[in-house]
Structures are given as C-alpha cells and as structure tokens.
Amino acid sequence: VPAANPAGPSRSMSTERTDAGASALPRVRRRHVVYAQGYDPRGLAEYYRLFRGEYRKFCALYGLTGKVGKIVNPDDRFTTHWTLDTQGEDAAGAPWRVDTTYEFLRWEDIIREDFARPAWWKTLHALGSLFNSLANGVYARVFAAHWRFGLFTLYPFVILLTNTLAAALVGGLAGGLLALVAPSVVAWLIGLAVFAAAFVVIVRKTEPLSYMLYMFDDIVSTHQFAYGQRPDWEKRFETFAGYLIEEVRASDADEFVVVGHSSGSFIAVEVVARAFARDPEFARGKHLALVTIGANLPIIGFNPSADAFRARLAALAAAADLDWVDYQSRKDVMNFYPFEPIAGHGLKPGRNPAVVPVRFRDIIAPESYPRFRWRFFRVHFQFLMANERTGSAYDYFMICCGPFRLGDRARKPAAVVAQTGHPRP
C-alpha cells in the first residue's frame, strides 16, 4: 500500500487503513480505457502482444476468468480497440464482472517517419537540442528535479562519445601504420576514411543494445514539439481530442479512463486538456479519469517556450470533472520521482493530480527483484505489465479491468486491496 506522497501533491492523498469490513466501495461494471502510447515506432502490434500476454498473467495471478477480444480497426479513425471480459470474486465471495473497451490511440505512422530520418541528421540535431537545453537552463531544472533522469538523458551522448573515441582509435591506428610506408597526407586521408567507416559500423552494430539513435529521435522530436515545430503532432492530438469528446458524450461506461505512459503522459495531458478547451462540459457526470504512469512531463514543461503546455497543465489541475492520478516510482530512472506535476512547473496547485508513489519491490516477486532492478527499460515498462505479487494498490490491469474506480484505488488503497480479497502474501 503506497505511503503518503513524498512530493507534496496538489491534492492530499488519503492512505487510510481500512479493513475488509469497511463500507463497500462503488463498483464498476463497464469501463472505457483510452491508451496514449509514448514515442515508440513499434506501435499497435507490439502493444497488443504485450497487453494480451500480460493480461493472461494478471488473470492467473488473481484466479480470474478473462477473455481478450479481437482487434477492431475503424477505417476512418486513428484508433484501434479491443474488448475484455473479466470476472472474479471479492473478499466476501460475491462475484464481480467488468466489461472493458480498450482503445489505442495511433500515431506510430508519424513516429516511423521520424525514424526514417538519416542517422547523421538525428545526431546533429540531437547535439543541437543538447546545447540549446544547456543554454536555456532546461538541463539545470531537470537535474534539480530528478538528477537520475538527467543522467539518463545524457546517456546517448555518452554512447556517442564512446563510439567516436573507438572509431578514432581505429582510424588513428590505420593512419599511423600507413604513415610508415606512404606520404603523410595520404595516410591522414585514409585514416580519416577508416575512422568514418569504423564509426558507421560501430553505431550499426551497437544500436540494438545502446538505443542511441532511438533516443536521439525522441530527444529531437520532443524538443521540436516543445518549440511549436511539430504541426503533424498538433493535428493528430487535436483529432484525438475530438474522438475523446465524442466518445465520452456517448458513453454509458461507469468510468472513462485516459492512460498515458512515459512520453505518452504528455500526450494524454494534451488530448484531455484540448478536449476540455473545446467543450468544458463534455465530461460532466461521466466519471472521467486521467492516469499518468512513469511520466516525464518536464521534458516538455521545463522548456521556456512551452507556455501552451503549462497552461494545459494548469487547466487540468483545476478541472472539476476530472480525476487525475499520477503514479511515480523511485526505481524507474525514466520518470520523475518525487515530482509534483503542477507545483513542479511553477503553477498554482489545484484539485488535481493525486500523486501516488509505487514500490516495485511490492509488485515483483522477491526472487526476481535483484535481476529486475537493473534492467532499466524493463523497470520502466513494469507500469504496463502484470504484477508478480498480489496485495499492491497499484496494478495496471486492475485499473483497466478491476471492479473499483481509479480515484478509490488511489485514495483508499487499503480498502480496495481488502475488498478485492487478495492481500499481500
């Protein structure tokens, strides 16, 4: 069960200790989940495979009956969805059943176009983004907010430096050997050519392990968006906002949840805030929730030019028809922890969000944890994966498929765990 928020949340968290005899929490029978993926070119196929496999693990862990429907791709929309039928029993033996529609917002086509840019272009523009962020104070703010995230964002540049030095060594050795038998100018030119070839080979061979170019694409594209240079992103996010308004208005679900993971967190914020800007009444009485997990909102919000994004954060902080929960983990170096998404951006705190810390040690099996903790990308994706232990208030699949609303799960974790009937072993 999470402790009180160490970052000083906009809205105080209740972590009341409630036993199984507490008054029953409201139940969900139908839920609509909208998932905003982060900057990942793999898109739908990979995320559906991940979701289906982890959902099966989730059902096995809790002894539930669950069924995943087939993918439905509307011809006229940038979305895909599938359905889930999840059934179980609570602590008192009473049956529960939740029908979930899981909708996936698609923009991997835009991301793949970014990934098609030449490696030299990505590298030069990533260096430009780095120097710009150092000059305008963004990196200083990032390190002040969460030094481990700051080190993580410097990682691809360290890899670049390492690759350059390795290639220079190869080129220098080749040029030095040639200088023994050839004119110095010829040796120098051939050494330079060997350096360039070695650099290309090293980057290509190490990229599947280092993800250097992947992270350069992410850094450059996020920097462009923060500076208003991505009209293609803006257009797609406005389209998503229109979808959200239509679906929430027409929905008869007991809860409507928008999820943003990693850099998808700022996309979810963009979509929900744009929807409220277009129609302030669209969520009235609809139990609309926003959940950001493994979030890195400051990669946009700390940029001096990101006034529009900070304004959207402020609007969501004050939104009366929204329940926003931000889950953070100290173990995940790719999210900001501890960080208060509103005050941390220099904005006036409001009713949102509720900030909840997550201990992965309570989620991962003890025998798996020593290996798990050093796999940084695996740790980051744990937010989207099945738990290995019962009894934790944070469980992604319970958020999507369980019988309790997100707000109750965040603010009354002990009651939720007790009434679910699966205390920590």
Secondary structure, 3 states (H helix, E strand, C coil): CCCCCCCCCCCCCCCCCCCCCCCCCCECCEEEEEEECCCCCCHHHHHHHHHHHHHHHHHHHHCCEEEECCCECCCCCCEEEEEEEEEEECCCCCEEEEEEEEEEECCHHHHHHHHCCCHHHHHHHHHHHHHHHHHCCHHHHHHHHCHHHHHHHHHHHHHHHHHHHHHHHHHHHHHHHHCCCCCHHHHHHHHHHHHHHHHHHHHHHHHHHHCHHHHHHHHHHHHHHHCCCCHHHHHHHHHHHHHHHHHHHHCCCCEEEEEEECCHHHHHHHHHHHHHHHCCCCCCCCCEEEEEECCCCHHHHCCCCCHHHHHHHHHHHHCCCCEEEEEECCCCCCCCCCCCCCHHHCCCCCCCCEEEECCHHHCCCCCCHHHHCCCHHHHHHHHHCCCCCCCCCCCHHHHHHCCECHHHHHHCHHHHHHHHCCCCC
